[in-house]
């Protein structure tokens, strides 16, 4: 038995103190709270229980207790008793064990069965209006008391300026789970660190990890219609505990060890100069709709944590996942900011990407706010001042805020960039005009509210959709093995197979696809803004045409590193592109182009041309365009002069001879890139660029990108 003292309400969650562990949890409408300890993760019976005395253990809406003698490694859950009145929004059930919303780890050493955690009798015709008296503790993960102690060896978040970043989006497990990864710790946080040599050679600055907060891998009940195997919740966009790194991503253990392993991953990445950005899902939870499990928020205070419908039995569903977190309720706002503080201060992460971020802008009735408290609060939070905050500026309820996401300093995933660049290289008529806007930072979206080009997170592909390889290999999605009859995933992919669906042995067709991949990558990495590369695109990772592989915890999603050998030419090309971008500040300018001449050398910061070397008619420009960038430090707002550059885009399936203006100051144009040429001629090493002969024109092959650089003869 443990001795107990009243404890403190000041810090939510579990906090180790000299005498023991202080536990504190929020619940406004609970009539009683019980803290339960367990000896083992899969135990159904508590080894110690304490029912909190509201006279001693409650301050306002915070229930708290200090358990003397408890310490790190203690396994615990809460139980909340109160009214079970779904029609009024209350779903308390003392028979259901509950996760602490502030838990820093969950036990991941056994397979949970959250289907057994329903607060109602699923066999009853009344469904969720009925009541379940069956105990579910044996099927639930347990919260783990974790010590914050860790030897960081002087590490701090890197916090690079966005305009100097190249982001690499990847999945912790998928990165190294394939046998071809040949790592000692596949599918884990430590496995990520074994890929540091690849990241360094590639030249990226920042890893953006798909959700690492605890989720149920086995949540998905569907089966693969081909193999009959159960599908997974592979991506992890269904959070159970926002402070807890996923136990199954730890090679060293999953009963608290995952916290230290995550920190070790961050420390090693930082030592290699690589930032860590987390994809975080504050828009909904794993509890689903009214028929979902009761695992945490629902059982602690349902009508506080969630947006409820006018009929309080039901949930507003702006997430498309059954429920919507009540992000602008003061209690939930506090939880969100506390969570972000924890990941920055204790876990040293450098930034966050907010999934379906527009939900953070909705009030408690679901209306979009002009000045949402939580969005502004995050942007102005002094602890988060240098932390990257990136919004997916839309939601499943119809909100679309790309270009006008509130809060001032937020960056955004720019899907307009994705779609316009895809359309141009597919050869869509009239697409050059939009391409010109996108590659120069999307001023139509970000200039009017004072934001900068780097607030546009430019991407061609992301986890959600086709990989780069599949974008140039498939005309349509192939999601049949997701078990949804092929109905899931977007039908608007702006992709092209160039004559044959899927893999081909046709060498000419394969050459077109490889060239198109290079064209897309050139556009991405030479655009103004912050580029994000989907992991594996550097060697043409494929998902077999599946553009919604959320459930595929298998070789569909895992990185096949043998492709890095078979597509070594593309890998070399991407390395060279990133190195070129990082060497030349002209492609990382902090301000939008003006078309003016800041250094009075008679050359504007950017000049546009058609294929004839004339100023383009923007009403008629089609699928060919060129631009000259002045690299003088006054024009690029840098501390040194750069070279001048000439970029040529030809997405037509016919060649063209582009007229080229003279290089400034008696210099000569040299060819850096011609995507139509075989490797290694497609991208010249620095200092070995071939001089252009003749200087006045260049024959551009079909579907090709060309980059020229000015140098002294």
N, C-alpha and C positions, 0 to 999 in steps of 0.2 A: 504493500500500500504506500501511496505517496501522501505527504502532507500538502495542504493547499493554503494559499493566502489570497487576498482579494485581487492582487495583480493591478495592472495599469491599462487604461484604454488608449494610451498615447500612440502606440505603434501597432498597427493591425498585422495579423498573421502570428507566427511563432518567433519569439526572440529569445536567444540564449542569454541568461544573466548569471550572476555569481551564484545565486542560490538554486537556480533551476531554469525553467523555461516559462516565459510569459506568453499566454495565448490570448488573442483578442479578435473578435469577429463582429461584423455589423449585422443587426437584424432589428428593424423597427417594430414589426408586427408579431414576432414570435412571443409566445407566452412563457416559454422556458427553453433553455439551451443546455445540452449535455455534451461534455467532452469525453471522448472514448480513446483509450490507448489499446494497441494491439501488439502481440509478440511477433507475429509474422505477417507478411503481406497478404496472404490468402486466408487469414483467419476470419471466421465469421462471428466469433465471440470476443468481446473486449476483455482484456486482462485488467483494465482499470477504467472505471467510469466515475465522472463527477458531474452531478446536476448543479448548475450554477444557481446561487442564491441571488435573486434580483436586488435584494437590499445591499449586498456586499459586492456582487460581481457584475453590476450593470451601472454604467454611467451614460445617461442619455440613451442612445441607440446602440452603444457598444457594450458587448458582453466580454468579460475579461477575467482571467484567473492566472495566478502564478503557481505552477506545480513544482514544489521543492524536490530536488533530486533528479528531475528529468534532464535530458541533455541531447546532444546531437545524435541522430539516428532513431530517435523516438518516432514511432508510427502512430498516427492519430487521424481521427475523423470527428466531425460534429454531427449532432442530431438536433433538429429544431422542432418544437411542438407549437401548435397554434391552429387556427381555423383552416379547415380544408373546404373552401367554398370557391371552386373554380369560376363560378358565374360572377363573383366579386373580385376575382384576381388572386385569391389566396390558395396556395397549394402546399401548406405545411403537412408533414407526415413524419411522426416521430420514429416510424419503423425504417426510414430511409437514411442511411449514412451519407454525409455530405462532405465534399471537398472544401477546404478552406480556400476562398478566392485568392488569398495572399500566400498560399503554399509555395515554397521554393523548390520542391521536388515531389513527385509522386512515385510510388514503388512500381517499377516496370518489370519485375522479375517473374510475373505470371500473366496468363492471358485473362484479361478482364471480360466480364460478360454483362455489358450495360443494358442488355435486353431484359435483365432481371431487376432493373432499378426503376421500374415504372411505379408511380404513386397510385395507380389505379389498377383495377382488375381488367386485364385485356380481354378476358372471356365474357365480361359483362356487356349486355346490350347498351348500357349507359356509357360505356367507354370511360373517358376521363372524368366523368361525373361520379363514377364509382370510387371506392377506396380500397387500397391494398394494405393488409396488415402483415404481409410477409416481409421478413428482414432480409436486407440485401448486402450486408457488410462483407460477406464472403466473396462477392462478385466485384467488389469495388477496389480500385487502387487505394493505397493509404498515403496520406500526406506524410512527408518526412521532415523532421526538424533538421535543419542544415546550419552548420557553422559558416560564417562569412569569411573566415580566415583563409588566406591564400597568399603565397609569395609571388607577387606580381613582378618582382625584380625591376622595379622602377617604371613599369609600363603605364602608359596613359593612352586614351583614345587619340588616334592620329588626326582626325578631323581635317582632311585635305579640303581646300576650296573645290566646290563642285566642278568648276570649269577646267580643273587640272585632273579630273578623274576619268577613268574608263571602268565602268561597272561590269561585272561578270555575274550573271544570274545563274544559280545552280541549286541543286538539291543535296543535302548532306549525305543521304544514303545512296542516291543514284550516282553520285560522282565517283564512288569507289567500290560499289557492290559487285560489279561485273568482274569475273575472274581475270580478265585482261588488264585490270588495274594493277594487279600484282603488288598489293599493299599488305602490310602486316595486320592492319585493323580495318577491314572493309566495312563500308556503310556507317562509319562512326565519325564523331568529332575529331578523333585522332587521325582517322583516315583522311580527312580534309587536309590536315597539316602535311601528310605525305605527298600531297599534290603541289606543295609550295614551289618546288623546282619548275613545274609546268607553268604555274601562274607567273613566276618571275621571268621565265623565257618568253612568255606571251606578252608580258608588259602591262597587264591590267593593274589597277590600283586598289580596287574595292570588290569584295565579294558581297553579293546580295543573296542571302540564303532564304529559300522557301521556308514556311513556318517551322520553327524549332520549339515553340511552346507546346506543352504536352497535349496530345490528342490520342484518340483511340484508332490504332491502325486497322482494327477489325470491325469498324463501325458499319462498313458497307455490306449489306446482305446479298447483293447480286453475285451471280456466278458468270464466269467466262463461258459463253455459249458453245465455244469450240472445245475447250479442255474440261469444262465442268468445275474448274477450280474456283474457289471463292475469291472475289475481287477485294481490293483493299481501299482504305482511305490513305492513298499514297502521298498526295501533296500535303495534307495536314491542315487544310483550311476549315477546321472544326475544333476550335480550342476548348480544352477542359480546364486548364490552369495557366493563366497568363504570365505568372512569374517563374514557371517551372520548365527548364529545358527537358527535351524528350529523353526519357530513360533508355529507350531502345536505340538511341543514337550514341550511346556510350559503350566503349569497348571494355572499360575498367569496372563496370557494374552499374546497376540501375536502381539502387536503393539509396540515392543521395550522391553516389559517386559521379553522376552525370553533371553535377554542378561544377565540381573541380575540373572535370575533363573539358567542359565547355570553356572554362576560364583558361585552361592550358592551350586550347585551340586558338583562342583570341590572342593570348600572349605570343604564341609562336608566329601567328600571322602578322601581328604588329611588328615583331622583330624583323620580319621579312619586308616590312613596308606596305602591308596590305590591310586595308580597312575591312571592318565587318558591319554590314547593314542587314537588319532583320526585317523580313516580311511579317507584319503583325496584323492580327485579324480582330479588331475591336468592333466589328459590325454585327457579329452574332456569336452564339456559343454552340457547343455540341449538344445542347438539350433539345434542339429542334422545336417543333410546334407543340400543340396541346397534347399530342399523343406520344411525345418524346420522353426520354428518361429524365429522372430527377437526380441530379448528381451534385449540384452546387447552388447556383443563383436561384433556381426555381424553388428549391426547398428552403432557402434562407430568407428571401423576400421577393417573391415573384413580381409583384407590381411595382417595385422600385427598380429592379435591374432590367426589366424589359418594357418595350413599348407595347401596350395592350390595345386591342381593338375597342370600339365603343361597347361591344359585348365583351366584357372583361375575361370571358372564358378563352378568347382567341388572341392570337398575337399578330401584330403588324409585321409584314414580311418584306421589308425593303432589301433584304439580303438575298432572297431567293433560296434560303436555307431553313425556313420555318419560323425563325424568330429574328428580332432586331434588338440589339442592346440599346438601352435608354441613355445614350452617351451624354446628353446634356442635362441629365438629372445631377444635382450637385454631388451625390454620393458616388455615382458612376464616373463623373468627371475626376473626382479625387482618386478613385481606383486607377483610372487610366494614367494620370500623371504620376502617381506613386509607382506604377509599373514601369513607365518609361524611365523614371529616375533610377529605379533598381537596376535596369539593364545597362544604363550608362555609368552609374557610380560603382556598382558592385561587379558588373560583368564586362565593363569597359567597351561596349559596342559603340560604333561611330555614327549610326543612323538607323532610320526606320522607313520602311515603305508601308503605307497604310492601305490595306486591302479595302476596296469599296469605300474609299475615304469620304464620299459624299454623305454617307450615313452619319458621320460625325457632325454634319451640318444641319441635322434635323432636330426640331424641338420634340418635346415629349408627346406631341400629337402627330408627329411625323412630318410637319411642315418644314420646308427649307428656310433657314434663317439667314438674314443678311450678314450678321456678325455673330457667328456661333461661338458661344463661350469656350467650348473645349478646343476648337480649332485655333482661336486667338490665344487661348491660354497656353497651348503647346508652343505656338510660334514665339510668344513673349516670355516663356518660362526661362528664368535666369540659369538654371542648371542645364537646360537643353540649348542654350544660346548658340553653341557651335556644333550642335548635333544635326546631321542631315535629316530633314523631314520631307518625305516624298509621298504625294497623294496619288492613288488611283482615283481620279476625279470623276467618278460616276458611281451608281449603284444599280441594283436590280429593280428599283421602284420607279425608274424613269428619269432620275436626276442625271444630268450630264453637264459637268462644270469645267471641262478642259479649257484653259485660258482665262477662267474667272473663278478659280477656287479661292475662297476667302482666306484671310489670315496673314497676308503680306509676304512672308518669306518662303512660303511653300513651293517646292518644285513639284512637277507633275509628270506622270507617264503620259507622253504625247502620242495618243493613238492616231491623231491626224497625220503626224509625221509617218508613222507606220504605213497607213493606208495610201497616202499620196506617193510615197517612194515606191511602194509595191506596184501601184498602178502605172507609174512612169516606166519602170523597167519591164513591166508586162507589155508595154507598147500602146497603152490606152491613148487615144487621140486627145490632143489638147492638154495633156498632163504636165507639160514642161513648166507652165506658169505656176502651178501649185508646187512643183518640185523646187523652183527657185525660192519660194517663200520658206519651205521647210529646211532647206540646207543652209539658210542664212539665219536660223534661230527662231523661226515662227513669230515674227514681230506682230503679225495680225492677232496673235493670241496673248502675247506677254508684254508688249510695249505699253499698252494703254494704262495698266495699273502699276507701272513703275518697276516691274520685274525685268530680269535680264535674260539673255539667251540661254545661260546655263540652267535656268529654271525649267527648261524643256529637257526632259529625259527622253532622248531620241532612241528609238529601237525599231528594228525590223521584225524581230521575233521575240517571243517571251515564252515562259512555261505554258501559258494558256494560248494554244494555237499550234500551227505548224512550226517545225524546226526549219532552219534555213534550207537544208537539203530537201525537205518535203515540200517547201514552198515552190521549188523549181522542178519538182518531180511528180506532183499530183495536182490534178485539176479539181478534185473534190476530196472531202474528208472520207476516211475509212475507219469508222469508230465502232464497227459491229461488235468487236470483242469487249466493249464496255458494258454489254448486257442491257442496253437501252434501245435496242432495235435500230441503232444508227441515228436516233433522233437528237442526241446530245451533240454539243459542239457547234460552233458557228458555221453557217453556210456562206458567209461573206469573207472569203480568204484572199481574194485578189491574187490567186496563184495561177500557174500555168505549167503544163507538163511537156510542152514543146514537141508534141507528136505522139507520145506513148505514155500511158499511165503506169507509174511505178518504175522500179529498176529496169534498166535496159542494157543490152550488150552492144547496142548501136554506138559506135565510137563517135560519130559526128554528133549524135544527140547528146551524148555524155559531155562532149566538149562545150556545147551550148549551155548546158546546165552548170557546168563548172565556171564558165565565163559569167553567167548571170549571178552566181553566188559571189564571185569577185566584184561584180558591179555593185551589188547591194552592200557588200562590206566596205567598198571604197566610199560609197555615198554616206554610210553611217559614220565612218571614222574620220571623214574629212568635212563633215557638217559642223556648223557652229551650234553649240549646245553641249549637253552631257551625253555621251554615247553609252548605251547598255548593250552588251553582247550576251546572247543566250549561250550558256555553257554547252560545249560540244559543237557549236556552229563552226568553230575554227577547223574542224576536221569532218564536217558534214554528217554529224550524228543524225540518225533517222529514227522516227517512231512508226515507220510503216504506213504513213499517211494518217495516223491518229492525231487529231488536233485537239483532243481533250483527254489526255492520258492521266487524269486525276486518280484513277483506280488501278493503274497498271504498275504494281510493285514487282517488276520482272524485267526481262531483257528489252521489252518495248521502251522502257524509260531509262534503264541503267546505261551509263556511258560505256560504249565498246571502244576501248583504247587501241584496238588493232586498227581502227579507222585513222588514227593519227599517223600510222605508217602508210596505209594505202592512199591517204590524201595528204601526204607530207608536203606536196606542192602548195596546197591551200593553207596549211598550217604555217609554212614559211611566209606566205603572202600576208597573212593576218599579223604575224609578228612584225613584219616589216612596216605594215600600215600603222600599227599602234606606235612603233618607235618613231615613225615619221611625224605622226600627230604630236607626240610628246616633245619632239625636237623643235617644232615650228610653232611659235606662239600665235601666228596668224590664224591658226585653226582653233585657238582657245581664247579668242578675243572676249573681253568682258562686256562689251556693249554691242548693240545692233549696228549694222552698216547704215550709213547715212547717204551714200552716193556723193559725198562731198570730199574735197581735197584738204586734209588737215595739215599737211606739211608743205603745201604750196609747190609741189613738184609737177603740177599739171596732170596728176593721175589721181582720180577719185579712189576712195577706199575699195570700191568694187565697181566694175563696169561689165555690163552684159552684152553679149553678141549672139547673133544667129550664125548659121553655118557659113554665111557669106561675109562675115566680119563686120556686119552692120548692126546698129542698134535694133533689137528685136521688136516686132510688132506684137505686143502682148495679147492682142485680141486674136492673133492668128498663129502664134508660136505653137508647135505641135509636139514633136518627140525628139527634137534636137535643140541643144542650147549650150552656150559656153560662157565662162565668166573669167575675168582677170581680177586678182586680188593684189592690192598694193601692200607690200610688207613693211613699209616704213613704220617706225615705232610710234610716230604721231598718229598714224591711221589705225594701227592695231592696238593702241593703248598698252604698249609693252615697254620694258626698260631697255630694249635693244632693237635694232633693225632686224627684220627677217628678210628672206628672199621675196620676190614677186612670184605669183603662181598663175597658171592658166589651166582651167578645168574644162574638159569637154565631155558632154553627155550625149550619147547617141543610142536611143532605145529602139530605133527602127531596125527591121530585119534586112536593111540595105546599107551598104557602105556610103560614105560621103567624104568629100574633100573639104575640110574646114579651113577657111581663111583665118590667119592669125595675125593679130596686131604686133608691132615691133616690141621687143622687150625694152623696158626703160633704161635710160642712162648707158646706152651703148653696150648693154649686156646681150647675152645670147640665151635663147631658150634651149633647155636640155630636157630630155624625156625621162621622167621618173617612173611613170606607170603607163602601160597599155594593156588592158585586161584581156585583149585578144591574143596576146603573145604567149607562148609556152613558158613555163617556169625554167630558169630563173629570169628570163628576159622581161617577164610581165612587170616586175618591180625591181628597179636597179638599186644596188647597194649605194649608200651615201658616198658621194665623191666619184662614183663611176657612171654617172648618168651620161648617156650618149647625146652629143650636140645635135640639134635638129637641123636637117638638111633636106630641103631648103627651109629657111626660117619663116617664110611667109605663109606656109600652108602645111597641113598634115592630113594624110589619108586615114580616116577613122573607119575601122571595120564595123560590120553590123553588130548591134547590141554590144557596144563597147564603151568603156570609160578611159580617158586619157588625162594624165596630169603632167604638166610641164613646169619647170622651175627655171628662174633666171639666174644666170651666173656670169661672171666675167669670162671672156673667151680664153 
